[in-house]
């Protein structure tokens, strides 16, 4: 998932950066970096982990957490 894919997901879901952070149980700064594709401190590229991409897909398809898990 590229940062452009991430932004497209967030916009398709109608989520602000703050709301995406809540939905993914992540910090607002992580979402900001995923949107920009760069680390705020160093400017180096940010890779969006496969687990985050899968979580985005699950939320998009309105899937529920696996039975017996918290979340």
TITOR-128215 format. One record per atom (N, C-alpha, C): residue in one letter; z negated, x negated, y. Coordinates in nm, 3 decimals, always signed. Atoms other than C-alpha are relative to their C-alpha. Example, Ala and Ser with C-alpha at 12.3 -4.5 7.8 and 13.67 -1.06 7.14 Angstrom:
<recs>
[rec A [+0.000 -0.089 -0.119]];
[rec A [-0.780 -1.230 -0.450]];
[rec A [+0.000 -0.090 +0.120]];
[rec S [+0.006 +0.082 -0.119]];
[rec S [-0.714 -1.367 -0.106]];
[rec S [-0.073 +0.077 +0.109]];
</recs>
This chain:
<recs>
[rec X [+0.000 -0.085 -0.117]];
[rec X [+0.000 +0.000 +0.000]];
[rec X [+0.000 -0.090 +0.123]];
[rec X [-0.007 +0.076 -0.125]];
[rec X [+0.102 -0.145 +0.336]];
[rec X [-0.084 +0.072 +0.106]];
[rec X [+0.073 -0.066 -0.108]];
[rec X [-0.075 -0.075 +0.662]];
[rec X [+0.078 +0.121 +0.054]];
[rec X [-0.081 -0.114 -0.043]];
[rec X [+0.216 +0.153 +0.756]];
[rec X [-0.017 +0.118 -0.096]];
[rec X [+0.026 -0.104 +0.100]];
[rec X [+0.167 +0.345 +0.430]];
[rec X [-0.138 +0.062 +0.024]];
[rec X [+0.136 -0.049 -0.023]];
[rec X [-0.203 +0.371 +0.507]];
[rec X [-0.004 +0.094 +0.121]];
[rec X [-0.003 -0.086 -0.120]];
[rec X [-0.141 +0.508 +0.856]];
[rec X [+0.071 +0.131 -0.028]];
[rec X [-0.073 -0.122 +0.035]];
[rec X [+0.112 +0.756 +0.717]];
[rec X [-0.088 +0.092 -0.084]];
[rec X [+0.093 -0.080 +0.080]];
[rec X [-0.145 +0.872 +0.458]];
[rec X [-0.103 +0.067 +0.089]];
[rec X [+0.105 -0.052 -0.088]];
[rec X [-0.413 +0.911 +0.724]];
[rec X [+0.052 +0.113 +0.088]];
[rec X [-0.059 -0.103 -0.086]];
[rec X [-0.183 +1.109 +0.952]];
[rec X [+0.040 +0.124 -0.081]];
[rec X [-0.035 -0.114 +0.087]];
[rec X [-0.055 +1.327 +0.664]];
[rec X [-0.123 +0.081 -0.036]];
[rec X [+0.126 -0.067 +0.033]];
[rec X [-0.417 +1.407 +0.584]];
[rec X [-0.065 +0.061 +0.125]];
[rec X [+0.057 -0.051 -0.125]];
[rec X [-0.487 +1.485 +0.951]];
[rec X [-0.134 -0.063 +0.032]];
[rec X [+0.128 +0.068 -0.018]];
[rec X [-0.767 +1.227 +0.961]];
[rec X [+0.005 -0.101 +0.115]];
[rec X [+0.019 +0.107 -0.097]];
[rec X [-0.884 +1.020 +1.253]];
[rec X [-0.047 -0.123 -0.077]];
[rec X [+0.054 +0.119 +0.067]];
[rec X [-0.993 +0.665 +1.177]];
[rec X [-0.143 +0.024 -0.045]];
[rec X [+0.140 -0.027 +0.035]];
[rec X [-1.355 +0.782 +1.182]];
[rec X [-0.010 +0.093 -0.120]];
[rec X [+0.001 -0.095 +0.112]];
[rec X [-1.283 +1.072 +0.945]];
[rec X [+0.049 -0.067 -0.128]];
[rec X [-0.048 +0.073 +0.117]];
[rec X [-1.088 +0.843 +0.710]];
[rec X [-0.111 -0.090 -0.054]];
[rec X [+0.112 +0.084 +0.042]];
[rec X [-1.388 +0.609 +0.703]];
[rec X [-0.101 +0.081 -0.080]];
[rec X [+0.093 -0.087 +0.072]];
[rec X [-1.611 +0.898 +0.597]];
[rec X [+0.059 +0.042 -0.134]];
[rec X [-0.065 -0.047 +0.122]];
[rec X [-1.362 +1.028 +0.340]];
[rec X [+0.007 -0.109 -0.107]];
[rec X [-0.011 +0.112 +0.094]];
[rec X [-1.325 +0.683 +0.181]];
[rec X [-0.132 -0.074 -0.018]];
[rec X [+0.131 +0.063 +0.007]];
[rec X [-1.694 +0.590 +0.226]];
[rec X [+0.011 -0.149 +0.034]];
[rec X [-0.022 +0.137 -0.047]];
[rec X [-1.595 +0.280 +0.421]];
[rec X [-0.043 -0.010 +0.145]];
[rec X [+0.033 +0.020 -0.141]];
[rec X [-1.678 +0.128 +0.756]];
[rec X [+0.120 +0.032 +0.088]];
[rec X [-0.106 -0.029 -0.096]];
[rec X [-1.481 +0.228 +1.062]];
[rec X [+0.082 -0.126 +0.028]];
[rec X [-0.074 +0.124 -0.027]];
[rec X [-1.390 -0.138 +1.116]];
[rec X [+0.099 -0.032 -0.112]];
[rec X [-0.095 +0.022 +0.110]];
[rec X [-1.231 -0.159 +0.770]];
[rec X [+0.123 +0.088 +0.018]];
[rec X [-0.112 -0.092 -0.022]];
[rec X [-1.017 +0.146 +0.848]];
[rec X [+0.087 -0.050 +0.114]];
[rec X [-0.073 +0.054 -0.114]];
[rec X [-0.919 -0.006 +1.182]];
[rec X [+0.089 -0.117 -0.043]];
[rec X [-0.077 +0.114 +0.047]];
[rec X [-0.808 -0.324 +1.007]];
[rec X [+0.113 +0.043 -0.093]];
[rec X [-0.106 -0.050 +0.087]];
[rec X [-0.613 -0.130 +0.742]];
[rec X [+0.112 +0.061 +0.083]];
[rec X [-0.101 -0.059 -0.088]];
[rec X [-0.435 +0.060 +1.021]];
[rec X [+0.085 -0.108 +0.067]];
[rec X [-0.072 +0.104 -0.075]];
[rec X [-0.344 -0.257 +1.210]];
[rec X [+0.069 -0.101 -0.092]];
[rec X [-0.056 +0.098 +0.092]];
[rec X [-0.273 -0.472 +0.904]];
[rec X [-0.049 -0.141 +0.026]];
[rec X [+0.052 +0.133 -0.038]];
[rec X [-0.469 -0.760 +1.060]];
[rec X [-0.152 +0.003 +0.009]];
[rec X [+0.145 +0.015 -0.018]];
[rec X [-0.826 -0.885 +1.053]];
[rec X [-0.029 -0.015 +0.149]];
[rec X [+0.034 +0.002 -0.142]];
[rec X [-0.991 -0.835 +1.386]];
[rec X [-0.045 -0.139 +0.044]];
[rec X [+0.056 +0.128 -0.039]];
[rec X [-1.170 -1.171 +1.387]];
[rec X [+0.100 -0.115 -0.004]];
[rec X [-0.090 +0.115 +0.016]];
[rec X [-0.895 -1.404 +1.264]];
[rec X [+0.147 +0.032 +0.024]];
[rec X [-0.140 -0.038 -0.015]];
[rec X [-0.573 -1.206 +1.302]];
[rec X [+0.082 -0.017 -0.126]];
[rec X [-0.071 +0.017 +0.127]];
[rec X [-0.486 -1.284 +0.940]];
[rec X [+0.035 +0.136 -0.059]];
[rec X [-0.038 -0.128 +0.063]];
[rec X [-0.307 -1.016 +0.737]];
[rec X [-0.110 +0.053 -0.092]];
[rec X [+0.097 -0.068 +0.086]];
[rec X [-0.522 -0.763 +0.553]];
[rec X [+0.076 +0.064 -0.115]];
[rec X [-0.056 -0.069 +0.115]];
[rec X [-0.438 -0.651 +0.202]];
[rec X [-0.086 +0.121 -0.030]];
[rec X [+0.074 -0.121 +0.036]];
[rec X [-0.535 -0.296 +0.116]];
[rec X [-0.017 -0.002 -0.151]];
[rec X [+0.024 +0.009 +0.144]];
[rec X [-0.701 -0.308 -0.226]];
[rec X [+0.059 +0.119 -0.076]];
[rec X [-0.056 -0.104 +0.085]];
[rec X [-0.549 -0.111 -0.513]];
[rec X [-0.097 +0.118 -0.013]];
[rec X [+0.099 -0.107 +0.011]];
[rec X [-0.875 +0.086 -0.544]];
[rec X [+0.004 +0.093 +0.121]];
[rec X [-0.009 -0.083 -0.121]];
[rec X [-0.839 +0.207 -0.184]];
[rec X [+0.128 +0.082 -0.004]];
[rec X [-0.126 -0.073 +0.012]];
[rec X [-0.474 +0.301 -0.240]];
[rec X [-0.013 +0.116 -0.099]];
[rec X [+0.020 -0.106 +0.100]];
[rec X [-0.575 +0.498 -0.551]];
[rec X [-0.091 +0.109 +0.055]];
[rec X [+0.088 -0.099 -0.062]];
[rec X [-0.857 +0.668 -0.359]];
[rec X [+0.077 +0.087 +0.099]];
[rec X [-0.083 -0.075 -0.095]];
[rec X [-0.608 +0.768 -0.089]];
[rec X [+0.086 +0.103 -0.075]];
[rec X [-0.083 -0.090 +0.079]];
[rec X [-0.379 +0.918 -0.354]];
[rec X [-0.084 +0.114 -0.057]];
[rec X [+0.088 -0.103 +0.056]];
[rec X [-0.670 +1.105 -0.515]];
[rec X [-0.039 +0.102 +0.108]];
[rec X [+0.035 -0.092 -0.110]];
[rec X [-0.777 +1.251 -0.179]];
[rec X [+0.120 +0.084 +0.041]];
[rec X [-0.122 -0.071 -0.038]];
[rec X [-0.418 +1.344 -0.096]];
[rec X [+0.027 +0.115 -0.097]];
[rec X [-0.026 -0.102 +0.102]];
[rec X [-0.389 +1.536 -0.423]];
[rec X [-0.122 +0.088 -0.027]];
[rec X [+0.121 -0.083 +0.006]];
[rec X [-0.734 +1.691 -0.372]];
[rec X [-0.071 -0.009 -0.136]];
[rec X [+0.069 +0.021 +0.127]];
[rec X [-0.873 +1.544 -0.694]];
[rec X [-0.149 -0.012 +0.023]];
[rec X [+0.145 +0.009 -0.005]];
[rec X [-1.244 +1.570 -0.761]];
[rec X [-0.044 -0.131 -0.065]];
[rec X [+0.051 +0.120 +0.067]];
[rec X [-1.458 +1.269 -0.857]];
[rec X [-0.015 +0.024 -0.150]];
[rec X [+0.015 -0.007 +0.145]];
[rec X [-1.481 +1.193 -1.227]];
[rec X [-0.136 +0.060 -0.032]];
[rec X [+0.128 -0.064 +0.034]];
[rec X [-1.752 +1.406 -1.392]];
[rec X [-0.110 -0.103 -0.026]];
[rec X [+0.115 +0.087 +0.020]];
[rec X [-2.094 +1.246 -1.383]];
[rec X [-0.011 -0.114 +0.100]];
[rec X [+0.009 +0.106 -0.101]];
[rec X [-2.016 +1.014 -1.090]];
[rec X [-0.051 +0.059 +0.130]];
[rec X [+0.046 -0.044 -0.131]];
[rec X [-2.170 +1.032 -0.747]];
[rec X [+0.116 -0.007 +0.096]];
[rec X [-0.104 +0.007 -0.101]];
[rec X [-1.946 +1.111 -0.456]];
[rec X [+0.063 +0.126 +0.035]];
</recs>
